């Protein structure tokens, strides 16, 4: 069994949300490495390109992204045998039912609407880190 990477891929194009999420992970000390992709194409490159040798333990994925949207990234991740086991948490401002249903239909592991309050946002990211990097067991053989 290969060891877990304790690595997070944070896919976010909003600089404020990006910094808050990074700060929350830093404070929580859950992830040794938080890699950032600022658009969907960069996320796909991270997951299927040279960095794929050290996959993240969890992906936090926004829906509304430049170049390739988050739903298309999710579709590709969950369709590929090399990455479908990686938990994908949709962390998005979209509370639209069609987005929620589409993401779960494609295999999202969780769907969280970003709180607008800074402290609530950081608390939500901290909870994500606690669960997916601390409490949740993963099958590294997948």
C-alpha positions in Angstrom: 0.0 0.0 0.0 1.5 3.3 -1.0 1.4 6.1 1.6 -1.1 8.8 1.4 0.2 12.1 0.1 -1.5 14.4 2.5 -1.6 16.7 -0.5 -4.5 18.9 -1.5 -5.3 20.2 -4.9 -7.2 23.5 -4.5 -8.8 24.6 -7.8 -10.0 28.2 -7.3 -9.8 31.3 -9.5 -11.0 33.8 -6.9 -7.8 35.2 -5.2 -9.6 36.0 -1.9 -11.2 32.6 -1.6 -7.8 31.0 -2.5 -6.0 32.9 0.2 -8.6 32.1 2.8 -8.6 28.4 2.0 -4.8 28.3 2.1 -4.8 30.1 5.5 -7.4 27.6 6.8 -5.3 24.6 5.8 -2.2 26.2 7.2 -3.9 26.9 10.6 -5.4 23.4 10.7 -2.1 21.8 9.8 -3.9 19.0 7.9 -2.1 19.2 4.6 1.6 19.2 4.1 1.2 20.5 0.6 -1.6 22.6 -0.9 -1.2 22.8 -4.7 -3.2 25.4 -6.5 -4.7 25.5 -9.9 -6.4 28.7 -11.0 -8.4 27.3 -13.9 -9.8 23.9 -15.0 -7.0 23.3 -17.6 -4.3 23.8 -15.0 -6.2 21.4 -12.7 -6.4 18.7 -15.4 -2.7 19.2 -16.1 -2.0 18.7 -12.4 -4.0 15.5 -12.3 -3.0 14.0 -15.6 0.4 15.6 -16.4 3.8 15.2 -14.7 2.5 16.0 -11.2 0.1 13.0 -11.5 2.9 10.8 -10.0 2.0 12.2 -6.6 -1.8 12.6 -6.7 -3.6 14.7 -4.1 -5.5 13.0 -1.3 -8.4 15.3 -2.0 -9.4 17.9 -4.6 -11.4 21.1 -3.7 -13.0 22.2 -6.9 -14.9 25.3 -7.8 -17.5 25.1 -10.6 -17.1 28.4 -12.3 -13.6 28.4 -13.6 -11.8 29.8 -16.7 -10.9 27.6 -19.6 -12.5 24.4 -18.4 -15.3 24.5 -15.9 -15.4 22.5 -12.7 -18.1 20.1 -13.9 -16.0 19.2 -16.9 -12.9 18.7 -14.6 -15.0 16.5 -12.3 -16.3 14.5 -15.3 -12.8 13.8 -16.5 -11.5 12.9 -13.0 -14.2 10.4 -12.2 -14.2 8.9 -15.7 -10.5 8.0 -15.5 -9.4 4.8 -13.7 -6.2 6.5 -12.5 -8.1 9.3 -10.7 -11.6 8.2 -10.0 -10.7 7.1 -6.4 -9.6 10.7 -5.5 -12.3 12.4 -3.4 -13.5 15.6 -5.1 -15.2 18.2 -2.9 -17.1 20.8 -4.8 -16.5 24.1 -3.0 -18.5 26.6 -5.0 -20.7 29.7 -4.8 -23.4 27.9 -6.9 -26.4 26.8 -4.9 -28.3 25.9 -8.1 -30.0 22.6 -8.0 -28.9 21.7 -11.6 -25.2 22.1 -10.5 -25.7 20.1 -7.3 -27.4 17.3 -9.2 -24.9 17.3 -12.0 -22.0 17.1 -9.6 -23.4 14.2 -7.6 -24.4 12.4 -10.8 -20.8 12.6 -12.0 -19.4 11.3 -8.7 -18.6 14.3 -6.5 -17.9 13.2 -3.0 -19.3 16.3 -1.4 -20.9 19.6 -2.4 -20.4 22.7 -0.2 -21.7 26.2 -1.0 -19.0 28.7 0.0 -20.1 30.8 3.0 -19.8 34.5 2.3 -18.6 35.3 5.8 -14.8 35.0 6.1 -14.8 33.2 9.4 -17.5 30.7 8.2 -15.6 30.1 5.0 -12.4 29.3 6.9 -14.4 27.1 9.3 -15.9 25.2 6.3 -12.4 24.6 4.8 -11.1 23.6 8.2 -13.9 21.0 8.5 -13.1 19.7 5.0 -9.5 19.3 6.0 -10.4 17.6 9.2 -12.7 15.1 7.5 -10.9 14.3 4.3 -7.3 14.5 5.5 -7.8 13.4 9.1 -10.8 11.2 9.7 -11.5 9.6 6.3 -9.7 6.5 5.4 -8.8 6.0 1.7 -8.0 2.9 -0.3 -4.6 3.6 -1.8 -5.0 0.5 -4.0 -7.8 2.0 -6.0 
